[in-house]
Amino acid sequence: MKKMSLSKKLIYFQIIYNCFIKFFIVDFGFPSALNYITDIVTIALVLIVFKKNSYKIRLGKNMCITLAMILFVLGSISALFSLENNPVLYIWSFRNNFRIFLFFYCCKELLNEEDIKRILEMLVKILYVNIILCIFEYFVRGMQYDFLGGLYGNGIEGGNGPLNALMIVVTTYLIIEYINKRKSIRSLLFGISGCLFIATVGEMKIYYFEIIFLIILVCIFVTHNYRMAIFVLMISAIAIIGFNYYIILYPHRRDFLSRSFIQAYTQTYSYGDTEINRLSAIGVIWNNYFDRSIKKLLFGLGMGNGELSSRFSILTSQFYSNYGRWLRYDWFSHSFMFVEFGIVGLALYLLFFLTSGIKALREKHKSDINCFVFIISVFIIVMVFYNQVLRDETFCYTAAFIISIPYVIDKCKRRGEIINREVENGRLDIKYNYSRI
């Protein structure tokens, strides 16, 4: 096997490190400053890519990079003319909001098709570790509800957000691979059963909705064969068993799949201890905290003017100090993005993921894995409204890697076409072998 370059090692490290570091910080008391190692890795990767490209940003036809740059310009202009205009907060906002775009660019430039397969297989193994750890935490340590976070930190409320994100990523990958005859039914059975166990004992209702939505998407967009029918029957049977066990554990939530529960869950004015919920956030913030300002509605407060830090007060904005602790817009990615970038910024942010998803769908003939990317891009957009995992290092780097996959495949295909033309012209002796992932 060809020796791996430093740049690729850093990408692999970034994804793996952020799947494990919270466990060592929360469960073993390691210093929380270890979270910031990811920033050093990101900076190193950006420098490597810029040097590789002669310190130029290669746009080409990459609409995702264009959207990220427009978002950066709008956020910067809005911050420049804001009242607070704090350069430290501006840098902190750039770190929190744009590291996903930077890592996407690095993955696009540095990875190839073999890396895609390796990293996705690593994520499968990391999920298996999470399943085993959650079984131990539930039966031995008595962890339940949101406190069951596996490698993402047990004992902290909300720790299962990135765990749920990993679960849907790996579940989708296993299904796609099984249908395309590259995974056994045993692998699929263990992965889905383990995820449904975590969802059941951790009272992770969203995973049941995700499974239903996933079945629909797979049946519409993925190759139809006899394995498709087996997958639907098997996952339905396991989900029914998990749902019945869920009702035994939480009888007061037995109607959570009903229409009335969904309406109440999404239309309630508040969510927990906050004034907003997943659907009301933009309206509540604009009406009550932006004073119905059209400028703020469109462009927000500017980069940095809604930021917060649990460690350093200098990295907490005045707006968050005044309203954030009970408004809790930081619980959802879309409300945080709206506060700093407005409706226009939020639309650009969503278009970033949607653009990659559409490209993957259009080019699914190039690789079966593009179907996986399309489905995950849909779920990532849902996550923007459901929680804040895309602002957190535990999942944002994994999301950036997945979104880069169609561009990596496209790059490798174009490179292969160039090599094959050189062969046909007698300049090279080796044909390029198109790998199917």
C-alpha positions in Angstrom: 0.0 0.0 0.0 1.3 3.5 -0.9 2.7 5.5 2.0 0.2 8.0 3.2 1.1 11.7 3.0 1.2 14.0 6.1 -1.8 16.0 4.8 -3.9 12.9 4.5 -2.8 11.7 7.9 -4.0 15.0 9.3 -7.4 14.6 7.7 -7.8 11.1 9.1 -6.5 12.3 12.5 -9.0 15.2 12.6 -12.0 13.0 12.0 -10.9 10.2 14.4 -9.7 12.6 17.1 -13.0 14.4 17.3 -14.9 11.2 17.7 -12.9 10.3 20.8 -11.6 13.4 22.6 -14.9 14.3 24.3 -14.9 10.9 25.9 -11.4 11.5 27.5 -12.4 15.0 28.5 -15.8 14.2 30.0 -15.3 10.7 31.3 -11.6 10.8 32.3 -11.2 14.4 33.2 -8.6 15.4 30.5 -8.2 19.2 30.1 -10.9 20.7 27.8 -8.1 22.7 26.1 -7.5 19.5 24.0 -10.6 20.6 22.0 -8.5 23.3 20.4 -5.9 20.9 18.9 -8.4 20.6 16.1 -7.9 24.3 15.2 -4.1 23.7 14.9 -4.8 20.7 12.6 -7.1 22.8 10.4 -4.6 25.6 10.1 -1.9 23.1 9.2 -4.1 21.6 6.5 -5.0 25.0 5.0 -1.4 25.9 4.8 -0.5 22.6 3.1 -3.3 23.1 0.6 -2.4 26.7 -0.1 1.3 25.8 -0.6 0.2 22.9 -2.9 -1.9 25.4 -5.0 0.8 28.1 -5.0 -1.1 30.0 -2.3 -4.2 30.3 -4.5 -7.8 29.3 -3.9 -8.9 27.1 -6.8 -12.6 27.9 -7.4 -13.1 26.2 -10.8 -16.8 25.2 -11.0 -17.1 24.6 -7.3 -20.3 26.3 -6.2 -19.8 25.2 -2.6 -16.6 27.3 -2.2 -18.3 30.2 -4.0 -21.2 30.1 -1.5 -18.8 30.0 1.5 -16.9 33.0 0.2 -20.1 35.0 -0.4 -21.2 34.1 3.2 -17.8 35.2 4.5 -18.0 38.6 2.7 -21.5 39.3 3.8 -20.8 38.4 7.4 -17.6 40.5 7.4 -19.4 43.6 5.9 -22.2 43.2 8.4 -19.7 42.9 11.3 -17.8 45.9 10.1 -20.8 48.2 10.4 -22.2 46.7 13.6 -22.1 48.5 16.9 -20.0 46.0 18.7 -17.4 45.5 16.0 -15.0 43.4 18.1 -12.1 41.8 16.2 -11.6 39.1 18.8 -15.3 38.0 18.5 -15.0 38.2 14.7 -12.1 35.8 14.7 -13.9 33.5 17.1 -17.0 33.5 14.9 -14.8 32.7 11.9 -13.4 29.7 13.7 -16.8 28.4 14.8 -18.6 28.9 11.5 -16.0 28.5 8.7 -13.9 25.6 9.9 -16.4 23.3 8.2 -15.9 25.1 4.9 -12.1 25.1 5.3 -12.0 21.4 6.1 -14.3 20.7 3.1 -11.9 22.5 0.8 -8.9 20.5 2.2 -10.7 17.2 1.8 -11.7 18.1 -1.8 -8.1 19.0 -2.7 -6.2 16.3 -0.8 -8.3 13.1 -0.8 -8.9 10.4 -3.4 -11.4 7.6 -3.8 -9.4 5.1 -1.7 -9.5 7.6 1.2 -13.3 7.9 1.0 -13.7 4.1 1.5 -11.1 4.0 4.3 -12.6 6.9 6.3 -16.2 5.6 6.0 -15.0 2.2 7.2 -13.3 3.9 10.1 -16.6 5.5 11.0 -18.3 2.1 11.0 -15.8 0.8 13.5 -16.2 3.9 15.6 -20.0 3.3 15.7 -19.4 -0.3 16.8 -17.2 1.0 19.7 -20.0 3.4 20.6 -22.6 0.6 20.6 -20.5 -1.5 22.9 -19.7 1.4 25.2 -23.4 2.5 25.4 -24.4 -1.1 26.3 -21.8 -0.9 29.1 -22.9 2.6 30.2 -26.6 1.7 30.3 -26.4 -1.7 32.1 -23.4 -1.1 34.4 -23.3 2.7 35.0 -27.1 3.3 34.6 -26.8 6.1 32.1 -30.1 7.0 30.4 -31.8 9.7 28.3 -29.6 12.5 26.9 -26.8 11.5 29.3 -26.0 8.4 27.2 -23.4 9.8 24.8 -21.0 7.0 24.1 -17.6 8.3 23.0 -19.1 11.8 22.8 -19.2 12.1 26.6 -21.5 10.3 29.0 -23.2 12.2 31.8 -23.6 15.5 30.0 -27.1 16.5 28.8 -27.2 16.7 25.0 -24.2 14.5 24.5 -26.1 12.2 22.2 -26.5 14.8 19.4 -23.2 13.9 17.6 -23.8 10.3 18.5 -27.2 10.4 16.7 -25.4 12.1 13.7 -22.9 9.3 13.5 -25.6 6.7 13.8 -27.5 8.0 10.8 -24.3 8.4 8.7 -23.2 4.8 9.4 -26.7 3.4 9.1 -27.1 5.0 5.7 -23.6 3.8 4.6 -24.3 0.2 5.7 -27.6 0.1 3.9 -26.1 1.5 0.6 -23.2 -1.0 0.8 -25.6 -3.9 1.6 -27.9 -3.2 -1.3 -24.9 -2.9 -3.6 -23.6 -6.3 -2.3 -20.5 -5.0 -0.6 -21.7 -5.6 3.0 -23.2 -8.7 4.6 -26.5 -8.9 6.2 -24.7 -9.5 9.5 -23.0 -6.2 9.3 -26.2 -4.4 8.5 -28.1 -6.2 11.3 -25.5 -5.4 14.0 -25.3 -1.8 13.0 -29.0 -1.1 12.8 -29.8 -3.2 15.9 -27.1 -1.4 17.9 -28.4 2.0 16.8 -32.0 1.2 17.7 -30.8 -0.1 21.1 -29.1 3.3 21.7 -32.1 5.2 20.4 -34.4 3.2 22.7 -32.6 3.3 26.0 -31.3 6.8 25.3 -34.9 8.0 24.5 -33.6 9.3 21.2 -37.0 9.7 19.5 -35.5 11.4 16.4 -33.8 8.2 15.3 -37.1 6.5 14.7 -38.2 9.4 12.5 -34.9 9.3 10.7 -35.2 5.6 10.0 -38.7 6.1 8.5 -37.4 9.0 6.4 -34.3 6.9 5.5 -36.4 4.0 4.2 -38.3 6.4 2.0 -35.2 8.0 0.5 -33.4 4.7 -0.1 -36.5 3.2 -1.8 -36.7 6.3 -4.1 -33.1 7.0 -5.0 -31.0 3.7 -4.5 -30.8 0.8 -6.9 -33.7 -1.6 -6.6 -33.0 -5.3 -6.2 -33.9 -8.2 -4.0 -31.6 -6.9 -1.3 -33.7 -3.7 -1.2 -36.8 -5.8 -0.2 -34.8 -7.7 2.4 -33.5 -4.4 3.8 -37.0 -2.9 4.1 -38.4 -6.0 5.8 -35.5 -6.4 8.2 -35.2 -2.8 9.3 -39.0 -2.6 9.7 -39.0 -5.7 12.0 -36.1 -4.5 14.1 -37.7 -1.0 14.4 -41.0 -2.5 15.6 -39.2 -4.5 18.2 -37.3 -1.4 19.3 -40.5 0.7 19.4 -42.3 -1.9 21.6 -39.4 -1.9 24.0 -39.3 1.9 24.0 -43.0 1.9 25.0 -42.2 -0.4 27.9 -39.4 1.9 29.1 -41.3 5.2 28.5 -45.1 4.5 28.5 -45.9 8.2 28.7 -44.3 8.6 25.3 -46.1 5.8 23.5 -47.8 8.3 21.1 -44.6 10.0 19.9 -45.1 8.8 16.3 -48.6 10.1 16.2 -49.6 13.2 14.2 -50.9 15.0 17.3 -47.5 14.5 19.1 -45.6 15.7 16.1 -47.8 18.8 15.8 -47.4 19.6 19.5 -43.7 18.9 19.4 -43.0 21.3 16.5 -45.6 24.0 17.2 -45.0 24.6 20.9 -43.8 28.1 21.5 -40.9 27.1 23.7 -38.5 24.2 23.9 -37.4 23.1 27.4 -35.8 26.1 29.2 -35.6 28.3 26.1 -38.0 30.8 24.6 -37.7 29.2 21.1 -38.2 25.9 19.5 -36.9 24.5 16.2 -39.6 26.1 14.1 -40.3 29.4 16.0 -36.7 30.6 16.4 -36.4 33.0 13.5 -39.8 34.6 14.1 -39.3 35.0 17.9 -35.8 36.5 17.5 -36.8 38.9 14.7 -40.0 40.1 16.5 -38.7 40.3 20.0 -34.9 40.8 19.8 -34.2 42.4 16.4 -37.1 44.9 16.8 -38.4 43.8 13.3 -35.4 45.4 11.7 -35.2 44.5 7.9 -31.4 44.9 7.9 -31.1 42.5 10.8 -33.6 40.1 9.3 -31.6 39.9 6.1 -28.0 40.1 7.4 -28.2 39.5 11.2 -25.9 41.2 13.7 -22.7 40.4 11.8 -19.9 37.8 12.4 -19.0 37.6 16.1 -21.9 39.6 17.5 -23.9 36.6 18.7 -20.9 34.4 19.8 -20.3 32.8 23.2 -17.7 30.8 25.0 -18.1 28.7 28.1 -14.4 29.2 29.0 -13.5 32.8 28.1 -15.8 35.8 28.8 -13.9 37.9 26.2 -15.3 35.5 23.5 -18.9 36.1 24.6 -20.8 38.8 22.8 -23.0 41.5 24.4 -26.1 40.2 22.6 -25.6 36.7 24.1 -24.8 38.2 27.6 -28.1 40.1 27.4 -30.4 37.5 25.9 -28.7 34.3 25.1 -28.9 32.5 28.5 -32.7 32.3 28.4 -33.3 32.6 24.6 -30.8 29.8 24.0 -30.5 30.3 20.3 -27.1 28.5 20.6 -29.1 25.2 20.9 -29.9 25.2 17.2 -27.5 25.8 14.2 -30.1 27.7 12.2 -31.0 30.2 15.0 -27.3 30.9 15.7 -26.6 31.4 12.0 -29.7 33.7 11.7 -28.5 35.8 14.6 -25.1 36.5 13.1 -25.8 36.2 9.3 -29.6 36.8 8.9 -31.9 35.0 6.5 -29.5 35.6 3.6 -26.6 34.0 5.4 -28.8 31.0 6.6 -29.9 30.5 3.0 -26.3 30.4 1.8 -25.3 28.0 4.6 -28.1 25.6 3.6 -27.3 26.0 -0.1 -23.8 24.8 0.6 -25.0 21.4 1.7 -27.8 21.3 -0.8 -25.5 22.0 -3.7 -23.2 19.1 -2.8 -26.3 16.8 -2.4 -27.7 17.8 -5.8 -24.3 17.2 -7.4 -24.1 13.8 -5.8 -27.6 12.9 -7.0 -26.8 14.0 -10.6 -23.6 12.1 -10.7 -24.6 8.9 -8.9 -23.7 7.0 -12.1 -20.0 7.8 -11.3 -20.1 6.1 -8.0 -22.7 4.3 -5.8 -21.4 6.3 -2.8 -22.9 9.5 -4.3 -26.3 8.1 -3.3 -25.1 8.0 0.3 -23.9 11.6 0.0 -27.2 12.8 -1.3 -29.1 11.2 1.5 -26.7 12.5 4.2 -26.9 16.0 2.8 -30.7 15.9 3.3 -30.2 14.8 6.9 -27.5 17.4 7.5 -30.0 20.1 6.5 -32.4 18.6 9.0 -29.7 18.7 11.6 -29.3 22.5 11.0 -32.8 22.9 12.4 -32.7 20.1 14.9 -29.6 20.8 17.0 -26.2 22.5 17.0 -23.9 19.6 16.0 -22.7 21.4 12.8 -21.2 24.1 15.0 -19.4 21.5 17.2 -16.1 19.9 16.3 -17.5 16.5 17.2 -19.4 16.2 13.9 -18.6 19.3 11.7 -15.4 17.8 10.3 -17.2 14.5 9.5 -20.0 16.5 7.7 -17.4 18.5 5.8 -15.7 15.3 4.6 -19.0 13.7 3.5 -20.0 16.9 1.6 -16.6 16.8 -0.2 -17.0 13.3 -1.6 -18.7 14.1 -4.9 -15.9 16.6 -5.7 -13.2 14.1 -4.8 -14.8 11.5 -7.1 -15.2 14.1 -9.9 -11.6 15.2 -9.5 -10.3 11.6 -9.6 -12.4 10.8 -12.7 -11.1 13.9 -14.6 -7.6 13.0 -13.6 -8.1 9.5 -14.9 -9.4 10.8 -18.2 -6.3 12.9 -18.6 -4.0 9.9 -17.8 -5.9 7.7 -20.3 -5.6 10.3 -23.0 -1.9 10.4 -22.4 -1.8 6.6 -22.7 -3.7 6.8 -26.0 -1.3 9.4 -27.3 1.7 7.1 -26.4 3.0 9.3 -23.6 2.3 6.9 -20.7 2.2 3.1 -20.4 -0.3 2.5 -17.6 -4.0 2.8 -17.9 -6.0 4.5 -15.1 -8.3 2.1 -13.3 -11.6 3.7 -12.3 -12.4 2.5 -8.8 -16.0 1.9 -7.9 -16.6 2.6 -4.2 
